[in-house]
Each structure stands twice: as structure tokens, then as C-alpha cells.
Amino acid sequence: MQAVYFISDAHIGSRNLQNEIIKEQYLIDFFNYLEGQNNVSLYIVGDLFDFWFEYHWVIPNYYQRILSKMLILREKGIPITFVTGNHDFWMREFFPTQMGIKVYHGIHTTQLGGKQFFIFHGDGIIKRDVGYRLMKRFLQHPFIIKIYQFLHPDIGIPIARYASHLSRNHYQQDIKKQHEEDQEYLNFAVEQFNKGYDFVIMGHSHRPMKVAVNSRIYVNLGDWLSHFTYALFDGSQLTLKKWELKSGSKERKLLG
């Protein structure tokens, strides 16, 4: 049985340059660790990038180091699966054809180690997100995508980055609202348990969480903006972990 790793919400390409340097350092270190392991696979559960749009010939230059590292993982034979999030609206053929990475839009269900997994970024679950659900249908309409392709990348990409920045600010809330939303996510996970799933994995909230409901487990993956958290399934147990990077050291530690 492969060791299966899950990450989400790195938002590579966001507007804060200092945070970008830190995120990239942590992610490259984490990918280097995976590269040195045997029999592992990786799930990216949405929002690896702060914005993704596939022009025919153009990819934003600030994604190159992460994309190159992911390609090295694939060349090492490490399977990567991408379950899209709300910042991955227009992910199409580049990852499957150029990177050999499987892409699933929305909910993805699979069996790992004889267990049933429900994997979903988590956007649109919260009841108050009516406006977001309408916006998502609008932005993913083929006509809208076709129009956007006519914008020069030097215009279209900055517009989308600005919109992504506003989207992140929209989810900055007080503690009470965060707890209310976390309960909604958990309620959604319990609904999936009642359908027979053993594990529910989501992201989107940027708040790492692990909750056991009887013998079933819900994990929110947190983020790689400030928490640097991920999940690991070893064939029987699903654990939520934090990646620790020691400055000036090649040591890599997994913290349970």
C-alpha cells in the first residue's frame, strides 16, 4: 500500500512577496522529501495556485519552480492527483497532457487501502455562500471562458490575481463565524459518512482540523500560507501533520 499525502491551499502566486518566498521554500522542501521516498502518491485538494487560467501558449512565470518540481516527482514515478478548488476554475488539459497529473473537478471519490474516500475542496458548502455558487456557475460557463481567452495575458492575469486577492479577504472572519462554518463542514462530512465513506478530506477554510465520528475521520487540510499542514494515509490510519522546515538545515521532520 502506498503512503498517500494530501495538501491544499498553497495559493502560489498571491500578492504578498515575502509570504511567497516562505511558501515556496516549504513546498520545495516537502516535494524534495517526497522525491526521496518509495511508494508514495500525492493528492492536491485545490488552490495550489492563487489563480489558474490556461491560455494556449502562456503560463504565469511565477509558477515555474513549483511546476518544475512537480514534473520531477512525476518523472520519479510518483502519482499526483489534482482535485480542483475555487481558484482552479479554468484548469483544463495542461496538467493531464503535459504533466501526467490526473485532474478531477469538484467532488472526487476513490478507494485507498480498502477504505472509501470522499475528497472535495469544500467551496460552496457554507449556506451563506449563495452568491459564490452563482458566481462559480457564471465563471465556468464555456462562453465566459471563451471571451476571457481573448484578453492578452498581461491584462487577464493581473485582473484574475486581483479578484483572487478579494476572494481570500472575503473569508477572513471573527472566531464565532469560523466556528459556525467549521460546524457546517463537519455536518457535511457526517452526511458523507452516512453514505458509507470512511474518510472525508477537504480544504478551503484554511483551518486545519481532524474530527473522529465513531470510526470515521474528517480532516480539513488547513493551508500552506501559515499552517503548512497536510494529511498522511498509511494504509490504515489518516493523520493530520505539520511540515517543519529548519532554517539552514537539511533536516526534514514530520510532526504528528
N, C-alpha and C positions, 0 to 999 in steps of 0.2 A: 504494500500500500504506500502510495506517495504521501509525503508530507505536503499539505496544501496550505498556502499562505493567502491571506485576504487583506487588501488595503483599499482605502478610498480617500477622496477629498484632499488631494495634494494641491490642487489649483495652481499648477505650474503656469507661470506667465501672468500672475497677478501684479498689481501696480507697485507693491512695496519691494524695492530692490534689495534691501537688507534682508528681508524675510525670504526673498527668492534665493539668495545665496545660501542661507541656512537650510531651506527645504531641499535644494539640490544636493548639498553636502550629505544630508541624512539619507536621501533616496539613493544616491550613487553608492554610499556605503552599504545600505541594505541590499541593493542589487548585486554588489560585489560579493556579499555574503551568500546570496542565493546561487551565484555563479559557481561558488566553490563547493556546493552541496550536491549530493547524489539523490536522484529520485524525488525531486520536488516539483511543484507546479504553483502558479501564481494566478489569483483572481484579482482584478482591479474592479472595484464595485462603484464606478462612477467618479466623475470630476477629477480625473488625474490632471487635466489641463483646465485652466480657467475659462478657456474658450477654444472650441474646435470647429473649424469650417473647412471643408475640402474643396478648395479651388483645384482646377485641373492640374496646374503645374506648381502651385505655391504652397509651402508650409511655413508658418511663422518661425523665424530663425532662432527664437529663444527656446524652442522645444528640442533643438538638435541633440544636445548632450543626453537628455533623457531618452529620446528615441533611439539614439545610437546604442545606449546601454541595454535597452530592451531588445534590440536586434541581436546583440551579443548573447543575451540569455536564450533567445530563440535558436541561435546557431549552436549553442551548447546543448540543445535538445530539451530545454525547459518549456513546457506548455504554458502559455499565457492566455487567459480568457478575460475579455473586457465586457462588463455589464454596464451599459451607458447610464449616465446621470443627467441632471438638468442642465449642465454646462456642456453636454456632449450631443446637443440636438442634431447636428449635421454630420455625424460620423457615418461614413459610407463604405467605400471599397478600399481605402488606403491600407488599413490595418490587416484585413484578411489577405489582400493580394500582395502587398509589398512587405509585410512584416510576418505573415503567417500566424496572426493573432485572431482567434475567434471573437466575434462581436455579437452580443445579444442586446437588443433594445427593450428596455422595460424589465419585466419580471423574467428571471431565468430559474428553472428548477432542474435539479440533477441529483444523481445518486453517487455518493462517495463513501467508500468503505462500508457499503451496505446500508447507509443512512440516507434519508431523504432530506435534501437541502432546498430551501427557498431563499433565493438571492435576489435582492432588489435594492436599488439605490435609496429609495424611500421618499422621493419627491412626490408631492400631490396627496399624501396620506392625510395631512392635517386638515380638519374640517374647514378651517377659515381660509384655506388656500384655493378658494373658488376662482379668484382672478388668475392665479397661476395656472390652474388647469385649462382655463380658456386660452391663456397666452401660449401654452405649450401646443395646443391643437393648431393655433394660428401659425406659430413659428415653424412647425413641422409640415405645414401644408406644402405640397410639391410646387405650387405656383409661387409661394413666397421664397422658397429656396432658389427657384429659377431666377427670380428677379435679383436676389442678393448676389448671385454669381456674376452679374454684370457690373457690380461695383469693383473698382480697382482695389486690390488687396491693401494698398496703403491708406485707403479710405475705409473699407469694410472692416478690417481687423481692429483698428482703433475704436470704431463705433461699438463693435461687439465687446471689446475689453472693457469699455466704459459701462456698458449695460451689465456685464458680469459683476463689476465692482458694486453697482447699485443693488444687484441681486443678493450679494453677500451681506450688505448693510441691512437689507430687509429682514434678515434672520437674527439680528443682534437684539436680544430681548432681556427683560428682567428675569430674575430667578423663578418667580412664580409661574410665568408663562413657559419657561423652559421645562419646569416640572410637569405642567399640564400637557405640553407636547410630548414629552418623554412617555407619559402615561398613554397617550394616543398611539404612539409607536408600539408600546408593549401590548396594548389591546389588539392592534393589527396583527402582531406576532402570534398572540394566543389564537386568533381566528385561523391562522395557518396551522398551528399545532392541532387544532380540532379537525383539520382536513387531512391529518396524517403525517405532517412534516416533523422531522426530528430537530432540525436546526433552522433558524431564521437569521439571516445575516443582512444587515442594512448599513447605510451611512447617512449622509445628507445633514444630519443635525450637528455634526462636528463635536458631539459629546459622547466619548467612549462609555459603553455600558455593557454589562453582562448580567442577564437575569435567568435563573433556572425556574422553570414551571414544571413541577414534577420531574420527569426525567428528560425534559426537552429544554433546549437552550436558545435564548435570543441574545444576539450580540449586535451592538452598534459599534462600528469600527472606529469612530472618532475622526481624527484627521491627521494630516502631516503639515499643518500650519503651526500648531502649538503643542499638540499632544504626542505626535509621532507614534501612534498606536496601530496595531494590526491584530489579526486573529490567526491562529495556527490550529489546523486539524491534523492530528497524528494518526488517524485511522479509527480512533475510538473517542478521544476527548477533544473538545473545542475550547481553546483557551484564548483569552484576550491579553495581549502583551504590549510592551513599550520598547521601542528601539532606542538604545542608548549609544551615543557617539561620544567618545572621549577625545577631546582636542589634543592633537599632536601624538596620538597613539594609534596603532593599527589594531588594537584590541576591539573586538565587537562582542557585545553581550546581549543576551536575550533575557529580559526581565519578566517573570511571571506575575 
